[in-house]
Amino acid sequence: MTLLRVDDDAFTNDFPNRTFALKHELANHPLLTLPRIVDLIRELPRDRLEYNSGRAAISQDPNATPLIDLAPVEIVRQIETCGAWMVLKQIETVPAYRALVEETLMSVARARGFATLHEAGFDEIEGFIFVSSPHSTTPFHADSDENFFFQIHGEKRFYVFDNRDRWIASDEALEAVVAKHRNLPYDPRYDVRQTPYRLFPGDGIFVPYQWPHYVRTAASHSISLSVTWKSAQVRRLNDLHIVNSMLRGLGFPQAVPGQNAAFDSVKLALFRTASTAVEPLRKSEAMRKLLRGLVLGKNANYYYRDGAKKDAEKKAA
C-alpha cells in the first residue's frame, strides 16, 4: 500500500529546498485514533510529552507559554473542550509506530527508485503526534529537521515562510532554535513570505529544514502526524549550532557554519567524540534531563512543566 503520494515534479523541482503539498492514506489508521493515543501516552517516557494551553500567541515567548493543569491522558480524553495543545515525541521508539513511520517514508523511497531509507537519505527518523483542541495555535517557530506533515483529523491552517535570505530569522536566531528553544518572534511584515495551506484529513505538506511556520486549528479537535529525518548536512548544521552556542555562552564569539570550514571540522570532531561517549547515558530519562540542562541551558527541560504550573497559578491568584 502506498501511504504517501507526492507529485514527481515536486521532488524534481522543490525537494528538499521548498515546501509543497502532498496526499496520504493515513487518516483512518488505527494507531492514530484518540483511544490509541491515550495508550501511547502510557508507553512513552515523561520527557516525550509536551503540552500547554492552545491559547498561545503566534509570537509566543516560550518562558511565558500559557499552561493547562490536566494530566496528559485527560488532555486527550477532553481534547474537544479542554483548550489544550499536545505533542507526543519520538513515537518511533514504540515498535508499532516505528513500523508506521518507516513504511510511510518507504512509500517515498520506492517511488524515487531507492531500495532502503538510508539510500533515500532518510536517516535519524523520528515521529511526532500532535493533538490539539479547537481554535488552538502552535506559535511561530522553526524545526531542526526535514518534515513530512500529515493531517489526520480536523482542519489545520498551516503557514510556512521562506527564510533562505535570513530576513525573517537571523543565523543567530536559527542557532537558538537548535540549542535553546524552537520559538521565534513574529512580525506581521513577514506575511508577504508565507505559503498558506488549508489541511484536511488526507492532506499533507513538506516543510524544509528550519523554514519558520505557525499553525492554527479550526472548529474541531485536530490530530496530526509529523515524520522527520535528518540528512548528513542537517546533522552537521545542528551539531555546529550546538557547539557554537556552547562556546558563545563561554564568551567566545563564533562564525556561522560554513565561514571557516577547517575550524568547523575540528569542532565537529570534538563534539561528536563527546556525544558518542555520553550516548549510552541517554537511555535514562533522568540522565537525558540532566544532559539537556548542561548542554542547552536552564530552560531546556520545558518538557517538565509541573513547577511552572504552580508558578502560573500563583501569578493568577
C-alpha positions in Angstrom: 0.0 0.0 0.0 1.3 3.5 -0.9 0.8 5.6 2.2 2.1 8.8 0.8 1.7 10.3 -2.7 3.8 13.2 -4.0 3.9 14.6 -7.5 7.1 13.7 -9.3 7.6 17.4 -10.3 7.7 18.4 -6.6 10.6 16.1 -5.9 12.3 17.1 -9.1 11.9 20.8 -8.7 11.4 21.5 -5.0 12.7 18.8 -2.7 14.3 19.4 -0.2 14.6 23.2 -0.7 11.0 24.4 -1.0 7.7 23.5 0.6 5.0 21.6 -1.4 1.7 19.8 -0.8 1.1 16.1 -0.8 -1.6 13.4 -0.2 -1.6 10.4 2.1 -3.6 7.4 3.2 -3.1 7.7 7.0 -6.3 9.5 8.0 -8.1 6.3 9.2 -5.1 4.5 10.6 -5.9 2.7 13.9 -2.7 3.9 15.5 -3.7 7.5 15.1 -7.1 7.5 16.9 -7.7 9.2 20.3 -8.1 5.9 22.2 -4.8 4.5 20.8 -3.0 7.8 21.5 -4.1 7.5 25.2 -2.4 4.1 25.3 0.7 5.6 23.6 1.0 8.2 26.3 1.3 5.5 28.9 4.1 3.8 26.9 6.3 6.9 26.4 8.7 8.4 29.0 7.5 11.7 30.5 10.1 13.8 28.6 8.4 12.6 25.3 5.2 14.5 26.2 4.9 18.3 25.9 1.7 20.1 26.4 0.2 23.6 27.2 -2.8 25.7 26.6 -3.8 26.1 23.0 -4.3 29.8 23.6 -0.7 30.7 22.8 0.2 33.8 20.7 1.7 33.5 17.3 4.8 35.3 18.6 4.9 33.4 21.9 7.7 33.9 24.5 8.5 30.3 25.4 9.1 31.4 29.0 5.5 32.7 29.3 3.6 30.0 27.5 0.1 29.6 28.9 -0.3 26.3 30.7 -3.0 23.8 31.3 -3.5 21.9 34.6 -4.5 18.5 33.3 -2.7 15.1 33.1 -1.7 14.1 29.6 -4.3 11.3 29.4 -7.0 13.6 30.5 -6.0 16.2 27.9 -6.6 13.6 25.1 -9.8 12.4 26.6 -11.1 16.0 26.9 -9.4 17.4 23.8 -12.6 18.7 22.2 -13.3 21.1 25.2 -10.1 21.5 27.3 -8.4 24.1 25.2 -5.0 22.3 25.0 -2.1 21.6 22.6 0.0 18.4 23.0 2.8 16.7 21.1 3.9 13.1 21.7 7.6 12.9 20.7 9.8 10.2 19.3 6.8 7.8 18.9 9.1 5.6 16.7 10.6 4.2 20.0 7.4 2.1 20.2 7.6 -0.8 17.7 4.2 -0.4 16.1 4.8 3.3 15.5 8.3 2.6 14.2 6.8 0.4 11.5 4.3 3.0 10.6 6.9 5.8 10.3 9.3 3.6 8.3 6.6 2.4 5.9 5.4 5.9 5.3 8.9 7.0 4.2 9.4 3.9 2.2 6.5 4.9 0.1 8.6 7.9 -1.0 11.8 5.9 -1.2 10.3 3.3 -3.5 8.6 5.9 -5.7 12.0 7.6 -6.2 13.8 4.3 -7.1 15.5 3.6 -3.8 15.6 0.2 -2.0 16.2 1.5 1.5 15.5 4.5 3.7 19.2 5.2 4.0 19.7 5.2 0.2 16.9 7.8 0.0 18.6 10.0 2.6 16.1 9.3 5.4 18.3 9.0 8.5 17.7 9.7 12.2 14.0 9.1 11.6 11.5 10.3 14.2 7.7 10.5 14.5 5.5 13.1 16.4 1.8 13.1 17.0 0.1 16.4 17.6 -3.3 16.6 19.4 -4.9 20.0 19.6 -8.2 21.4 20.8 -10.4 23.6 18.5 -9.1 27.1 17.8 -5.6 26.3 19.1 -2.3 28.0 18.0 1.1 26.5 17.5 3.4 29.5 17.8 5.8 30.8 15.2 8.9 28.5 15.2 11.4 26.5 13.1 12.3 22.9 13.4 15.8 21.4 13.1 14.9 18.6 10.7 13.2 17.9 7.5 9.5 17.1 7.8 6.5 15.4 6.1 3.4 16.7 8.0 0.1 14.8 7.7 -3.3 16.0 8.8 -5.3 13.0 10.3 -8.4 14.5 11.9 -9.9 18.0 11.8 -8.7 21.1 9.9 -5.5 23.0 10.2 -4.3 26.2 8.7 -0.5 25.9 8.2 1.6 29.0 7.3 5.1 28.3 6.1 7.7 31.0 5.5 10.7 31.0 3.1 13.7 32.3 5.1 16.6 31.5 2.8 17.8 35.1 2.9 17.5 35.3 6.7 15.2 38.3 6.6 12.7 36.6 8.9 15.1 34.8 11.3 18.8 35.5 11.5 21.6 33.0 11.7 21.8 33.7 15.5 18.0 33.1 15.9 18.2 29.8 14.0 21.1 28.7 16.1 19.0 29.3 19.1 16.2 27.1 17.6 18.6 24.2 17.8 20.4 25.0 21.0 17.7 26.6 23.1 14.0 26.8 22.1 12.2 26.4 18.8 10.0 29.6 19.1 10.8 32.7 17.0 9.5 36.3 17.3 6.9 37.1 14.7 6.2 40.4 12.8 3.2 40.9 10.6 5.6 42.2 7.9 6.6 38.5 7.4 3.1 37.8 5.9 4.4 38.5 2.4 6.7 35.5 2.6 4.1 33.0 3.7 2.9 30.0 1.8 -0.6 29.1 3.4 -2.0 25.6 3.4 -5.5 24.6 4.4 -5.2 21.0 5.5 -7.9 18.4 5.9 -7.6 14.6 6.6 -5.6 13.1 3.8 -3.7 16.3 3.1 -0.1 17.0 4.0 2.9 19.1 3.2 6.7 19.0 3.2 8.4 21.5 5.5 12.1 22.2 4.7 14.8 22.4 7.3 14.4 25.5 9.5 11.6 27.1 7.4 9.6 29.1 10.0 5.9 28.3 10.4 2.9 28.6 12.6 -0.3 26.6 12.8 -3.9 27.1 13.8 -6.7 24.6 14.2 -10.3 25.2 13.2 -13.6 24.3 14.8 -12.9 20.7 15.9 -10.1 18.9 17.6 -7.1 18.1 15.4 -4.8 15.1 15.1 -1.6 15.4 13.0 1.4 13.2 12.4 4.9 14.5 11.6 7.5 12.2 10.2 11.0 13.8 10.3 14.5 12.9 9.3 18.0 14.4 9.3 20.3 14.3 6.3 24.0 14.4 6.7 24.0 18.1 6.0 21.3 18.8 8.6 23.1 16.7 11.2 26.3 18.7 10.5 24.5 22.0 10.9 22.7 21.1 14.0 25.9 19.8 15.7 27.7 23.0 14.8 24.9 25.2 16.1 25.1 23.4 19.5 28.9 23.7 19.7 28.8 27.4 18.7 26.1 28.1 21.2 28.1 26.5 24.0 31.3 28.3 23.1 29.5 31.6 22.7 28.0 31.0 26.2 31.5 30.8 27.5 32.4 34.2 26.0 34.0 33.0 22.7 32.4 34.6 19.6 31.7 32.1 16.7 31.3 32.4 13.0 28.2 30.9 11.5 28.6 27.3 10.0 30.4 27.4 6.6 32.5 30.5 7.1 35.5 28.6 8.4 35.4 25.0 7.1 38.6 23.9 8.8 37.5 25.1 12.3 34.0 23.7 11.7 35.6 20.2 11.1 37.6 20.5 14.4 34.6 21.5 16.4 32.5 18.7 14.8 35.2 16.1 15.6 35.4 17.1 19.2 31.6 17.4 19.7 30.8 14.0 18.1 33.5 12.3 20.1 32.0 13.6 23.3 28.5 12.8 22.1 29.4 9.2 21.4 30.8 8.9 24.9 27.6 10.1 26.6 25.1 8.5 24.2 24.7 5.3 26.4 23.6 7.6 29.3 20.7 8.9 27.2 18.8 5.7 27.7 17.9 7.0 31.2 15.2 9.7 31.3 16.8 11.3 34.4 20.1 11.5 32.6 18.6 12.9 29.5 17.1 15.7 31.6 20.5 16.4 33.2 22.3 16.4 29.9 19.8 18.7 28.3 20.2 21.2 31.1 24.0 21.1 30.9 24.3 21.4 27.2 21.2 23.6 26.3 20.8 25.7 29.4 18.4 26.1 32.3 15.3 26.3 30.2 16.0 23.2 28.1 13.7 21.0 30.1 10.5 22.7 29.2 9.0 19.2 28.9 8.5 19.2 32.7 6.0 21.9 33.4 4.7 21.0 36.9 6.7 23.7 38.7 5.8 26.2 36.0 2.1 25.4 36.5 2.4 26.2 40.2 4.1 29.5 39.4 1.4 30.4 36.9 -1.3 29.5 39.4 0.3 31.8 42.0 0.5 34.7 39.5 -3.1 34.2 38.6 -4.3 34.1 42.2 
